[in-house]
Amino acid sequence: MHRSIAALLALSLAASAAAKPASHAAAEAQALELSQQLIAIRSVRGEGNRTGDALRVVKGALVAAGWTDNLVEIVPVDDTAFLIATWPGTDPKLKPLVISGHMDVVEAKPTDWQRDPFTPVVANGYLYGRGASDMKLSAALAVSTLIELRKQGYRPKRSIVLVFSGDEETTMKTTRALAERLAGAGLVLNIDGGGGTLAENGKPLFFTWDGAEKTYMDYRLEVTNPGGHSSAPRAENAIVQLATALERIGAYRFKPEINPLTKAYFEKAAQFETDAAIAAAMRAFAANPNDPAALATLRASPSYVGKTGTTCVVTLVNGGHAENALPQRATANINCRIFPGHTRGEIMAELERVASVPQVKFSDATGGDSTESPASPVRDDLVAAVDKALKASWPGVPIIPTQASGASDSMWFRAKGVPSYGIAPIFIKDSDDFSHGLNERVQLLNIAPGVTYYLSLFSDLSK
């Protein structure tokens, strides 16, 4: 029996529609409107901090969409606040899925910007303003997607808990509080990590999700001496002693290290590296992290040195008190990004051995603002869900697991034994990456696929 031409045409049209990501116009429009509202609110630590106001905008959108007031909590902390919104699942025995982001942004001085940083502008296919890429558009996409899921009648089997911290860019005090409250969660999706890379012609190159991060640490080095008149020099000089220690630390290289995430990153990302020598070094390092030639090449690259192991650099120096006096005190700050698996005390002890100047006293200057955290496992359910979501939103784009060199809220959840993964769907060109810098912006082309991506990911991981 032969099918009619009309039937074949109908099948063809259905197949074409299935191949193209579905449109979710209302959610897309809400994401843009909400991101503009959030950018207009100056959520910066210190005097005039309005992070609480931004969180109230989010709460208003959720309550209007059906969340009850008691399930969307805003908790003040010092001059900021955090939000925790719960969508109860149908099976209370299942550990909740946490969607985590932050609502604070880095300071921006209007006189330095081409546009006022806290006046959102949509122009030339971009959204401009402080927080556009870090991370108010991603936050708005997550909120509008959850609202869209609710409108569609979706009912999560495991509870979905949406949280926004209020000081991720500074002390992370609110994140520590959130991690304490959600220590029994099953999985955290950090919508402030990972993401896609666009070529300068706009072509999507690859997408990364991260399952680990290096530990941020500051160490203070201090030398004190009795001082005295500069006309009577002494063998011991605080500045010279400190400089000796800093020179040794500056020349030191920690052992190269690799884990399943970074190994996979080097193997897969090498195919997108345009410099043939660096690409070869990436492959060689993945095969043998102790390969001296590969290591030298990668350590010479600002893009890759941080992925080869622990790094420490001198960031601040201060010494002396008068031009005509021997220095009574000299201090320095060493900033380290520690490869997972090492404690802060372990790295400080290694730095002390390298410096080998007994008069230099080392101390931990980070305090409670950071913590070491283990790498999250490469979970099959997470990998499958990300793969499916990306195929629906950015078909054909390769996926690369990675380890972040910077610090994020994820570390506090991982430290509590809750696996956390950076999975944001924002694609950006290298030339457009102005997070923490001037004239921050993000392309509007991220909105439609971002909703599609989150719809798939949030539903798959909460079933």
N, C-alpha and C positions, 0 to 999 in steps of 0.2 A: 504494500500500500504506500503510495507516494503522498508526502505532505504537500499541502498547497503552498503556493508562493507566499501568500499572506502569512501563513503560519511560520514559514522559514524567516520571513522578514521580522516577525514579532520576536522570534527567538534571537535573531541577530541584534535587535535593539535591546533586548533584555540583557544579552551578554555584554554589550557595550556599556550599559548602565551599571552593570555589576563591576566592570573593570575600573570605572571612574569613581573616586571617593564620593560618598553621598554628601549632599549639602545640608548643613544644619544652621540655616540663616539666622534664626533667633539667638542661638547660643553664640554664634560668631559676632553678631552685633552687640550682644551683651558683653562679651569679652573685651571688645574694643572700648565700649563706653565705660566699663568698670575700670579698665587699665588707665584711662584718662582721668577718671575721678581719683584714683589712687596716686598717680603721679603728681596731681595738683596739691596733694597733702604732704607737707614737709616732715617726713618721718625720720628725723636725724637726731641722734643722741645729743643731749644737752638742753640749754635753754630754748624753749619754744618747741620741744619735741612733740609732734602730733601723731605718733604711731598709734595711739589709742583711737584717734579719730578715723584713721585708715581702717583699723580693725572693725570699727562700728559700721563703716560702709559695707564691709564684707558681711557682717552679721545681718544688716538690714536686707541685703540681697538674699541671704539664705532663709531668713524668717519669712520674707515675702513669698518664697518658693515652697514653703511647707515645713521647714524645720521649726520646731517649737522653741520658744524663747529659752527655756531651761536647758536645751541641748546645745546652745551656742553660748559659750562662756568666755568672757573677756576678763582677764586677771591682771590688775595693775602690778607692776614691779618697778620700784624706784620711779624714774621719769618715763618709763615705757610700759609695755604690757604684752601679753600673749593671748592668742585666741585658740580655743579648742572646741570644735563642732563635731557632734556625733550623729551619725546616721545608723541607728541600731539595725543589726542584722537579724535574720530570722532564726539563726542557730547560735545562741549565746555561748555554746561550748567552744566555738571557734575563736582563735585569737584574732584580734582586729587588724585590719589593714590601715596603716597610717600614711596619710599624704602630708608631707612636711615642706614648708617653705618659710620665708621670713618677710616681714613687712618693713623693716628699717632699711635705710639707704645710707650711702656715704655722703658726707657733706659736699655741697656744691656752691661755689661763690658766683652769683649772677654776673658780676663784672667781668669774669673770665670767660663766660659762655657767649656764643653767638646769639642764643635765645635764652630767655629766662628758664633755668633748669626745672622750676616747679610750675611751669605753664605748659601743659602738654600740647604738642603741635603735630598734626597729621599733614604731611606734605611729601610729594615725590615718591610715594609708596613706602614711606617710613613713619614710624611713631617716634617723636623726639621727646626727651625729658629725662631727668634723673630717675633711675629705676626702670627705664624702658626695657633694658635687657637684663638687669639685675635687681629685682626679678618680678616686677609688677605685672608685666604682660603674662608671664607664665602663671603667676598667682591668679590673675583674672581668668585665664583659660581653664584652670583647674576648677574654680568656683562655678563658672558658667557651664562647664561640662557636667559637674555633679547635679546642677539644677536641671540640665537637659535630661540626664538619666532619670531623674525623679519624674519629670514631665512624661517621659516615655513609659512610666509605670514599672520601671526596674525596681526590684527588691533585692538588696544584697544579702547573701547568706551569712557572710561574716560582716561585722560592723565596720563601717568606714569612718575613720576619725581624721578630720582635716585640722591641721594645726599650722599656725603662723607664729613664729617667734618674733621678738621685738628688739633684739640686740645682736643679731648674728654678725654684724659688721664690727662689733666692739667686744663686749665682755662675754656674750653668750649665756648670761645668767638665766634668761628666760628659757633657753633651750635645755639647760640642766634641769630646770623645774619640769619641763615637758617630758624629758627622758625619764625622770623619776616617776611621774604619773603613768607613763605608758611603758614601763619596764616589762609588762607582760604581753606586749604586742607581738604579732607574728612576723611582720614585715613592714619596713618603712620605704616609701617611694619619695625620694628627695627631689622635688621639682626645681631645685636650684643647682643641680649638677648634671653632668653629661651634656648632650646636645649634638647638633649637626654642624658640619663645615660646608660652606658654599665656595665654589671657585669664584674668581673675580668676575667671570661672565655670568654668574648666577646659577651655574649648574651644581646640583647637590653632589658632593664627593663621597662623604661617609658620615655615619652617625656613631657616637660613642656613648656607652653607659659606664658609670664607674662604680666599683664595688669596694673601694678602699681609698684611703688618703694618708698622706704623710702627716706626722704630728708637728704642729707649730710649737716652737719653743724659743724663748729668749733666756740667755744666760748673761749675768752681770760679772764683769771682771774688775777687780779693784786692788790698787796698791796704795798703801799709806806709808809715809815717811815723816820724820820729825821736821823736815824742811830746814830752812836757814837762809843765810845771805848768799846771793848768787856769786859773790866774789870769793867764796870759800867752798868750791865744789867738793862733793863727797863721792866715794865710790858707788854708793847706792843712790839711784835717782828714780823716782816713781815713774816718770814718763818713759825713761829708757827701759826700765824693767817691763813695763806694760807693752811697749813697742816690740820688745824681743819676743814676748809671748804671742802678740798678734801676728808678727811676721811668720812664726812657725805654724800657727793655726791657718793663716792664709795660704800657706804652701801645702798644707796637708790635704789628702784625699781619702775619704772613707772607703772601705771596701765596696766593690760593686755588688749589687744584689738584684735578684729577680724573683718574682712569684708568678703564679699562673696568670694573673691579670696582666702584669707588665710583659710577660713573655708573649701572650696572645696579642697584646698591643703592638709590640715591635714586629712580630711576624706579619700581621695584617696591615698595619699602617705603612710599612715599607713600600708597598705597591703604589702609594699615593705621594711618596716623597719624590720631588722633582730633581733633587741633587743625587746623582747616581752613587757618589761616594758615601753619602750619609745613608742612603737606602741599603747599600751593601753592609755598612756598619751595623745597621739595625738588625739585619738578618743574622749577622755573625754574632752580635751580642745576645740575641735570643737563643742561639745555639750554644754559646759559651760566654757567659758574662765576664770571664777573666781574659778574654781575647784582648791583648794590649792595644793593637791597632784600632779595633772597633771601639774600645773604651775611650781612647784618646780622641777619636773623631766625634763621638757623641758628647764627651765632656766639653768639647770646644764649641758646641752648639747650644745657645740659650734655650732653644726649644726642647732639647732632649736631655740636657745635663741633669735636670731634676728627676728624671725617670730612672737614672742609673744607680741610685742609692741615696744615702743620707748626705745632705749638703749643709754647710755652715758658713756664714759670711759675717764679717764685721760691718755693723751698720751705724754705730755711734761711738764717738770718742770724746772724752773731756779730760783736761788735766791742767794742773797748776792754778795759781791764784794771783800771781803778780809777775810782771816782766823782770823784776830784779830779785826774785826770791826762788829758792829751790822748791820744787813742787812737793806739797804735803800730801797730795792725793791725785790719782789718775784713774779714770774709769773707762770702761768700754762695754758695748752691748754686742753680743754674738747672737745672730738669729739663725736658728736651725730648722730644717724641714726633715724630720726623722722618718726613715723607712719603717713600715709596720713590722713589729716584732722586737722593737728595742724600747727600753724605758728611758725616761728623761734623765734619771740618775746615771744610767749606763753611759749615755752620750756625754754627760758632763764629766764623768770620770775619764773618758777617753780624751776629751779636750784638755783636761788637766795634765794628763801624761804627755800629750803632744807639746803643750806650752813649756813644761818642765822649768818653770820659774817659781820656786817656793813662795816668794813674796806676793805673788798674784793670787788673790782669793776669789774663788768661783762661788756663785750662788744662783739659784733658780729664780729668774725675774718674771716668769710667766704667771706663777701662782695658780689660781684656780680657773684661769681663762682658757686653758687647753688641757687635753688629756690624750694619752696614747690609746689607740683603739686597734683591734685586730681587723684584718681584711674580712669582708663578708664572703660567705661561700658562693660559688657559682651555681646557683639554684636552677634546676631544670624548668620549674614553673615560671620563674622570672624571665629566663632567657626565651622561652617559648612565647610568653605574653608580649615581650618587647618586640620580638621578631614579627609576630602577627600584627601588632599595632603599627609598626613601621611600614610593613607591606601595604597596609590599608591607607596610610597617609602619605608616604614617600616611596612608592613602589620602586624596587630595584636598587635601593641605596644599601651599600654594604654596612654591616654593624660590627663595631670593634669594641671589645671590653677594655677598660683602662683603669688606671689608678690616678687619682687627683693629686697634684703637687701642693695645692692650697688647702686651707682648712674650711670645713663646713659644719653645719648642724649635725651631720651624720655621725661625727665622731662620738657624740654624747650617747646616741642610741646604741652604736656598736659597743661602746664601753659597758653598756648594760646587758650586752648579749643579744641585742635585737639587730638582725641584719638590716643594713640600709644601703640603698642604691640610688645614685644620681641618674635620673631618667628624663630630664626635661626635653621637650620636642622642639626647642628653638634652634633654627639653622641660621648661621651668621657667616659673613665673609671676614677674613682676617682684617681687612681694611675698615670694617665696620665695628670692630671690637673696642668699644670705649667704656666698658664697665669700669667704674671707679674713676673714670677720666672725664675730659671735657666733651660736651656735645654728644652725650650718650644717645644711642638710637637703636632701633630694631626694625626689620622689614615687616610690613603688614602681611606679606605672603605667608607668614607663619601661622596666621590665625585659623584659616579653614583646616589645614592639615593638623594643626595642634588640637582642635576639638575632636577631629576624627581619631587621632592617636589616643587621646585621653579616654574617649568613650570606650575604645577597645580595651585599653590597659586596665582602667579602673574596674570595668565589669568582669574581665577575665580573672583578675586577682582577688575579687571579692565574692566569687561564686562558691 
